[in-house]
Amino acid sequence: MITKPRGTVDILGKKMRELVALKLIIRNIMDLYNFEEIETPIFESLDLFKRAVGEETDIVSKEMFTFEDKKGRQLALRPEGTAPTVRMVLEERLFIPENLPLKMFYFGPMFRYERPQNGRQRQFTQFGVEVYGSNEYVTDVETISLSVEILKAIGITDLSCHINYLVSGDERKKYVEDLKNALSDKPLCEDCKVRFEKNPLRVLDCKIDGDKFGDVVNMKDYLSVEDQEKFDAILASLKQIGIDCVVDKLLVRGLDYYTGVVFEIKSHDKNLGAQSTMLGGGRYNKLVEELGGPSIPAVGFAIGLERVLLALESVEDLAEPKSVDAFIFPIGKKAEQASILVSTILRSAGISCDLNHLNKNLKSAFKLIERINAKNIIIIGDEELKNNSVTIKNQETKTEEKVSFDKIVDYFEK
């Protein structure tokens, strides 16, 4: 028997309904914030991710699914959504001033070759938010508050916001120099020995030794006056709207394109185990320019929807149980033709129904009726055909009523 690849899951039944409901909740919130939905290809040029995400990141160096097409071009299944979005902004010339600010979001499958574990798969569904054109701190505050509102709207309330501000410019050079001095006597894993030489900030994001760096130099002490004022304004505004933040000096995120504010929203839900980070994001003001476009500031975040569904196992069901308004049960060949007509009439009026596809007798059909949670049974027999009517049995009230063909829709609408 052929089985699904390791690190992938089948989504069906209740989980599928919850995923659909989750997307609906998120889309409704995105409408409130005036965002527009986009979609990019599942695979892109390998060079896009090398340039945007960073060749020394775990994503690019270890986790990408890459392949060569028939003309020898190097391609990759997308491991994240920001780089493809920037490519789209440039290719479609969305960066012209009259289009700004661009406020966009997406849903889609992402692919990373990681060790599968609770809440982390090699193919996962990601929701992402991207804002281009504004470098104002109010945009950072709105983006972070949006991420918190989404999680709370779907029932995840035990949250904390971890935040940091990445130093830049000449101050960054001084910080990196002092950081390397502070790390020089630390025991580093093999990967971090490479990161230490090429991008020391990546060391702080180490999944093996990250807890050993609590005494390293604090990035906050190296911020310029302008950056410090902006960071203070972000923290004050978030506190004003009820979001208290933990300033985390080790928070750098795992991608090279981040600049300025970075944040993660963590859940304390026991179902997530060690994987407590629900979503993460921040500023990437240089990415558009680094990929060949003009200098355009940008901020955003992303969240894996499967991890959300995992956390939701401890709260109320996100989706209502599956049900249909009616199950149509014909008795006889002529009644079968009539059942097709009745189902067409009902569905055209927005009333859900199903037919006796397996040609079961009424006793056997009751198990099916119970499984699909049918609210009514519509019986069509010889007597009903003679009178151009149907018998409708209400499964909740246990009552039945004779209804003429031309009044069936009225019966359900009332």
N, C-alpha and C positions, 0 to 999 in steps of 0.2 A: 504494500500500500504506500502511495506517495503521500508524504506529510508536509505541512507548511515548514518553511525555513526557520531555523533557530532564531529567536529574537523577534518573531512576528506573532501576531494574534489575529484570530478571526473575531469579528464584531457582529453580533446578531442578537435577535430577541430584545430583552430588556436593556442590554447595554447599548444596542443600536438606537433604541428609542430615546435613551438618556443622552446619547451623543447628539442626536437631532435636536432634542429639547435644549441642550447646552448651547448649541450654535444659535438657536432661536433667541435665547435669553441674551447672549452676547450681541447678536445683531441689533436687537432692540435698544440696548445700551449705546451701541455705536451710532445709531440714529440720533439719540439724544445729544451726543457730542459732535454731530455733524461730520462723521467719517464716511468714506466711500470704500466699498469692497473692491479688491483687485485679485488677480490670479496670474502667477508666472509659471513657466514650464517646470516640470519635475526634474529635468536634467539641464545642466548648463555647461559651459566651457570650464574645464578644470582650472584654467588660469584665473578665472574670475574669483574663485575661492582662495587660491594661493595669494593673490594680490590683496583681496579684501579682508579675509579672516586672519591671514598670517601663516607663513609656512612652518613656524615653530610651535603653533598651537596644536593641541592634541587632536582637534577636529581634522586639520589638514594633514598632519604627519602620521596619524594612526587610524582615524575613524571613517574616512570617506570611502564610499563605494565608487570606484573609477572604472572606466572602460574605454575602449577605442572603437570608433565607428568604422564603417567599411572604407572610408577615405583616410583613415589614420588619424583623425582628430581626437584629441584627448578630452573626454567628457566625464562628468561626475553627477551622480544623483545628489540633489541638493541636501546639504546637512543642516542648513538654516535658511531663513527667509530674507534677511536684510540685504545681503549682497545681490541676490536676484532682483530685489526691489530697486536698488540703486541702479543696476544695469538697465532696468525698464525705464526709470526716470530719465536716464541719459539717452537711451535709444529712441524713446518716444518724445524727447525734448519737452518733458513736463516741467522743466526747471525755469521756464521763462517767467519773468516777474509777475505777469498778470495771472498766472496759475497758483502763485504762492499765497498763503501756506498750503502745501499739500498735506491732507490728513487722510491716511489710507489704512486699511486693515486687510488681512488675508487669513484663510484657513487652507491647510494642505498637508500632505504627507511629507515628512522629512526622513532622512536615512543616515544613521551613524553606526559604524561597526564597533559596538561596545559590548561588554559582558552583560548579557540580559540579567535583570534583577527586578525586584518589586518596584513598579512604577517607571521602569526604563527599558525600552525595547529598541531593536535596530530599525524598525519602521514605526514612526509615531506621528500623530496628527498634531500639528502646531497651529496655534492662533497667534498672530503677530500684529503689532500696531507700529506705524511709521508716520512721523511728522517731519516735513522738510520746509525750510525757509525761515524759521523763527529761532532766534538765539536768546529769547527772553526767558527769565526765570519762571514766569507764569506758565509757560509751555511745559517746563519740567514739572511744575506742581500739578498741572492738569493731567499730565501723562501718568504720574505716580498715583494720583487720586483715582484716575480711571481704572488702573490695575486693581486697586483695593476694592473699588465699587463692584467690579465684575465678580471678584471672588466672594464678596459678601452677598451679592445678588443670587448666587447659586448655592448659598448655604454654608460657605466656609468662613467662619467668623473668628476663630482662634488664630489670629495672625499677628505678625510683627514685621515692621519695615526696617531692613538693614540698608544703610546708605553710606556712600563715601564720595569724595571728590578727587578725581585724578589730577595730579599736578601736571602743568604743561610749561612749555617755553624754557627759558634759562633756569627757572626754578626746578624743572624736571631733571635737567642735567645734574644739578647739585644733589637732588634727592637720589637719583640713580647711583651716583658716586658713593654717597653715604650708605645707601642700601647695600651695595656690593661689599663695602667694608664690614657692615654689620653681619652679612651672610657668610663672610669668608671663613669664619671658624665654626660654621654650622655643618652638621652632617647632612649631605644632600643625596637624594636618590639619583640614579643615572640620568634620568630625563632632566632633572633640575640642574645638573652639572652643565648640560648643554644650554638650558635656559639662562643660567647665570651669566654666560658669556654673550649670548645673543639678545636676550630680553629679560633682564632680572625681575621685572614686575611679574612675569609668568611664574616665578618661583613661589610667590605668595599664594598663587591659585593651586598649588600642588595638592593633590588628593591623598598623598601618602604622608608628607611631612608638614602640611599646612598648620597643624596645631603646635608646631615647634617655633613659630615665628612671632609669638606674642610680644616679645621684647624688642623687635626691630624698630627702626626709626619711624616716627609717625608722619605720614604724608601731609596731614593737616598743617604741620609746622612749616611746610615749604610753600604753601599757597601764596600767590600774589595777593595784594590788597584787593584787587578787583574780583578775583576768584573767591576769596574769603567772604567778601560782601555778598556775592551771588549765592554762595553756599548757605550763609546765614539767612538770607531772604527765603531760600527754599525751605529750610528747616522751620523757620518761623511761620510761614504760610501753611505748611503741612500741619503744624501743631494747631494753628488757628481753626482748621477744618476737622480736627479730631484725629489726626494721624501722627502718633508719636513715633519717632525714628531712633534706631540704634546706630550711632556713628561707628562704623566698623573699618578700622584702618587697614585690615588685610583684604578687604573686598576690592578686587580689581576686575572681576568677571573673566571669562575664559577666552575672550576674543581680542585680537590686537587693535581693532578699529575704535575701541572706546576712548573718549576724551571727556573731561569734565565730570559731571555727576553720573554715578552708577548706583544701582539699587537692586535689591532682591526682596521679594515678599515671601516670608517663611511661614509655614503652617506647623502647628504643634500636634497635628492629628497622628495618633498612634498607628493608623493604617499605612502611613508613608514610611515608617521606620526611619532609617538614617537619611533618606531622601526627603528632607523637609522643605527644600526650596520649591515653591510653587511656580514662581516666574521671576524673570530678571531682565534688566535692560539698562539704558542710560544714553548718554550723548555719544554721537559719532560725527562730529562736525567736520572732520577732514576726509571722510570716506568718499564723498562724491567727487571731490577734487583729485584724490589719489587714483580714482578710476577713470580720470580723463575729462571730468566735467568742471564747471565753475565752482567757486567756493560757496557752498550752501550748507548751513548748519542743519543738524538732524538729531532727532531723539526718538526712542521707541522701546518696546519690550516684547517678549514672547513667552508663551506658556504652552506646555504639552497637555493636550486635553485628556489623554489617558490617565495622567497623574491626577487630574481634577476628578475624574470619575472614581479613581481609587479612594481619594479623600472623601468622596460623597457616600461611600459605603457606610459611614458612621452617622449620616444625617438622613433626613427624610428623602424618599424617592423623588428624583428630579422629574421623571416622566410618569404620567398617568398610565394605569394598566391598559393594555391594548383591548379595544372593544369595537364592535360594529353595531350599527343601529338595528339591523335586521338580517335574519337568515331565512332565505326563501326555500320552502320545501314543496316541490311539485309531486303530485300523485298521478302517474300516467304520462304517456307520450305527449298528448296535447297540452297538458299542464306544464311540461318541460319547456315547450315553446313559449307559453305564457310567462313562465318565470324569467325568461330572457327579456321579454318586453317589460315586465315589472322592474327588473333590476336596472334597465336602461332609464326608465322614468325616474326611479329613485335617485340614481347617481347624477342624472342631469340636474336634479334639484338640490344636490349637495348632501344627500343622505347616504351613508355608507351601508353596504350590504354584501352578502356573499351567497353563493349558490351551492346546491347539493352536487358538487363535482364528482364525488365518488359513488353516486347513485345508491346511497345507503337507505335502509328503511328508517322510519321515524325513530324507532327505539335506538338503533345504532347511531343515528345522527345526533342524538342528545349529547353524546360524549364530545362530538365535534362542536356542537353549539356551546357547550360549557367551556371548551378550550379556547374558542375565539371570543368568548364573552359577549355573545349576541344578546341585545336587550329585548328583541322581539323575534317571534317566529311567524313568518307569513306562509300560510298553508293554502295551496291551490289544488283543489280536487274537482271531480266531475260536477258536484253541486255548485261549487263556486264558479266554474266556467259557464254553467247554464245561466247563472244570475249575473254574469259579468262582475264578479266580486272576489274578494279574498277573505280568509279568516286570519286575523292578527291576534297572536297570543303574547301578552305582555309578561316577560319573565320576572319582573319585579313585583307587580301587583297580582300576578297569577289570574288575571282576567283575560277574556277574549271578546273580540268584536268583529262583526261582519262589516266590511267596508267595500264600497263599489270601486271599480278600477279608477274612475275619475276623481275619487276622493282620497286616494292613498297618500298622496303628498300632503294634503290638508291634515290627515290624521297625525303624521309625524311632525309637521310644523307647529301644531297646537300644543 
